[in-house]
């Protein structure tokens, strides 16, 4: 499944109730979109002045009404009638720009009323939640976990079946010899750290037949202090240092990917007629 276009994302943000595909767009589906945007979001015309926009359904007759409507909203670019294959619109650049501009106009009205800030904050919070790694998302029915360092936000999870997830966590902790607590998130954080340590020492390549303590005991240190307890402490420090390096490398990789996405896919604001990453 491909990435959703910006246009579809905007329509979904306004809870547009109908399917919309600009690549295979029937004229009446576009007509329906324009009427819905004016009736529910933009509302720039008095009800009696929307009659032509609503009732005229012949493309050649309706298009001049649509052009005048766009001009009344401030659209200044050329807007010729696109070619039709039967009743399907062949979307050209002028048409795409006009549709994107009109939907963008509706978005601004959608978030401009008293509830707009709440809708935006809720939508943004859902998007932020979806971008977090699994170890920082929330399980339904789980107790709140510790606050994430640095931002004061609760670590949380969302899964469809919390009972199955709980059973999976129990099995994971049992495999890793971790004693369960009442805090699900803390248990997952501990399991994550232990798994990182096991990966760092190569234990995951060959499924462990030993406990973590036994694997740590057999980990080569490269030197000796003459004190077994001090040697063990040094091994722990070495493992933690390796884990920190791995974590740093992961963050560097993530940063590079984000920079590549920004520089390789600049945002385009067709309403301004400008292209750039700003």
N, C-alpha and C positions, 0 to 999 in steps of 0.2 A: 504493500500500500504506500503510495507516494506521499510526499509532504503536502499538507493542505496549503492552498494559495492564500495570500493575504486577504483576498476578497472573501473567501469562504470563512476565514477566521473572524472577520468583521461581522459577517452575517450571523454566525453562530453566537457572537458576543451579544447581539441584539435579540437572540432567540427567534430568528427568522423561521417560520414554521414550515416552509416548503423547500424542496430540493432545488439546487441551483448549480448549473454547470455552464460556464460561459463558452465552453468549446462546443457544446451541442445544445445551444439555447433556442428553444422555441419562442416565437414572438410573443405569444400569450403569456408565457412564463415570465418574460421580461416585463411585459405590461403589468402583470400581477405584482412583480417586485416593486415597480415604481409607485403603483397605487398604495401598496402596503407601507412603503417608506413615508409617503406623504401623509397617509391617514394616521399612522401610529407613532412616527418619530419626528418628522420635520414640521408638519402642520403649518406650512407657511401660507396656504390659501384658505380663505373662508370656505365652508362646506359647499356653498352654491357654485363656487368657482372651480371646484374639482370635478364637475360633471363631465366636461370634455375629456379630461385625463382618465376618467373611469369608464365612460360609456362608449367612446369611439374605439373600435377594435380593428379597423382596416389599417394596416401598417402605413400606407402612403398618406392617409388622412390623420392618423394619430401622431406621426412623427413631428410635424410642425408644432403641434400642441406641446409635445415633450420638449422640443428645442426651446420654445418660449418659456416653458416652466424652468428649465435649467438656467436660462438667461436671467430670469427673475430671482434666482438664488445666487447669482454672481458668477456663473460659468461663462468664460469668455473665449474658449477655443472653438475652432470649427467643429460642427457636428452634423455632417451629411448622413442621410439615411444609408445604413449599411446594406450590402447586398443580401438577398434572401435566396435560399435554396428551398423552394416550396415555402414552408413556414419556419424554416430554421435560419437564424441569423448567422451570417458569416462575419464573425467579429474581427474588425480591423483595429488599427491602433487608436483611431479617433473614438471608436465606440468603447474600447476597453478603458481609455482614459476617462471618458465621461461616466461610465458605470462606477469606476473606482472613486472618482470625485464625488459622485452622488451618495454612494454608500459611506464615504468618509464624512460627508456633510451630516448624514443621519447619525453617525457615531457621535459626533460632537453634540448634537441635540440630545442624544440618548443619555450622555453623561452630564448634561448641563443642568438637569432638574435637581431637586432636593435629595433624591435617592441616588443620584449619579455617583457621588463619591463613595457611597456604601457599595454599590454594584462594582465599581472599579476596584476598590480595595479587596472585595471578596474574590473577584476574578483574578486579580494579581496574586493574591495569596494562594489560590489554587494552582496557578501557573508556577509560582516559586516552589510549591510543594512537589509538583510533578518533576521539577528539575533536580531535586535533591537525590542523592544516592539512597539506596534502600535502608542503609544503616541509620539514616536521619529522618525516616518517614514514620508515621504512627499507625499502630494496629488498633482496629476498632475494639473497644472494650478493655484495652490495656490501660494500666495505671500510668499517669504522666511520668515521663522519664526525667533525667537531669537536664538542666538547661545547657544548650550548646554554648561552648566557650566563645566569648567575644561578642555574641549578638543577643544574648538574653532570651533566645527563643526556645520553646520546649521542643525536645526531640519527640517526633510522633510518627506513627505508621498508619496506613490505610490499606486494608485487605478485604476481600469479599467474604472470606470465611475465617473469622478469628480463631475458632476452635481448631481447625486444621493447622493454622499457623502456630498456635500454642503447642500443639502436638509435635510439630516439626522442630520447634525450639527445644522442647524437652528431649527429643531424640538427639539433636545436635549437642546439647550440653552433656548428655549421657556419654556420647561418643568421645567428647573432649575431656571427660572427667571433671566437669564443672558443676559445682553445687548450685542448684537453682535458688533464687531469692524471690521476693514478692515483686521486684521491679523488673519487668520484662525487658525494658530498654537497656538497663544496666547489664543484664545477662547477655544480651546480644553484643553490646560494646565489648564486654570481656571476651566473648567467643571470637569476635572479630580480631581483637588484639592477639589472642592466642594463635589463631589461624595465620595471621601475618608472621608471627614468630616462627611457626612451623614451616611456612613457605620460605622464610629467610634462611633457615638451616637446611632446606631441601627435603624435609620430612614428607611433604605432600606428594613428591614424585613417586615414592614407594610408600603405600599405606602403612602407617605406623603399627607395629606390633608391641610397642612399648608405651608406657605412660610418658607424659611430658617431662616429668622429673628424670626418668631414665634416659630420655633422649638428650636432655640437657647435660646429664652426667657424661654421656658418650660424645658430646660435641667437642671436637679438638680446639684447644685454646691457642696453641702455637707457642706457649711458654708456660712456665710454672713458677709459682711464688713459694712453694714448699708448704703451703697451708691449704688443705682441701676446701675449706669453707671460703677462703679468699679466692681460690681458683673458681669456685662456683659463682661467686659474685662477679668476677671478671667476665665469665661466660655470659651471665645475664646482661651485663653492660654491653658486651659485644653484640649480642642479639638485638638489644634495644637500639643500639647505634645503627645496625643494619636496617632495622625496621624504619627508623627515622629517615635514613637515606632513601629507602624505597618510597616512603611517603612524600618526601621532597621531590623525587623524580616524577611521581605521579602528578603532583601539583604543577610542576614545570610543563609536563606534557599537556595537561588540561589547559593551561594558559596559552600554550602555543596553538592548540586547536581553536580556542576562542579567537585569538588574534587572526588566524588564517580565515576563520569564518567572516570576520569583520572586513578584512582587506580583500578577500576573494569574492564576497557577495555584498557589495555596497547597497545600502537602502536607496530606494527611488521614491521620491514624493512627486507623483505626476501632477498634483495640483499646483505645485510651484514651478514645474518645468525644469527642475534641477536634479542632478544625479550626484550623489556623494555619500560618504559614510556618516555625516552629521545629521 
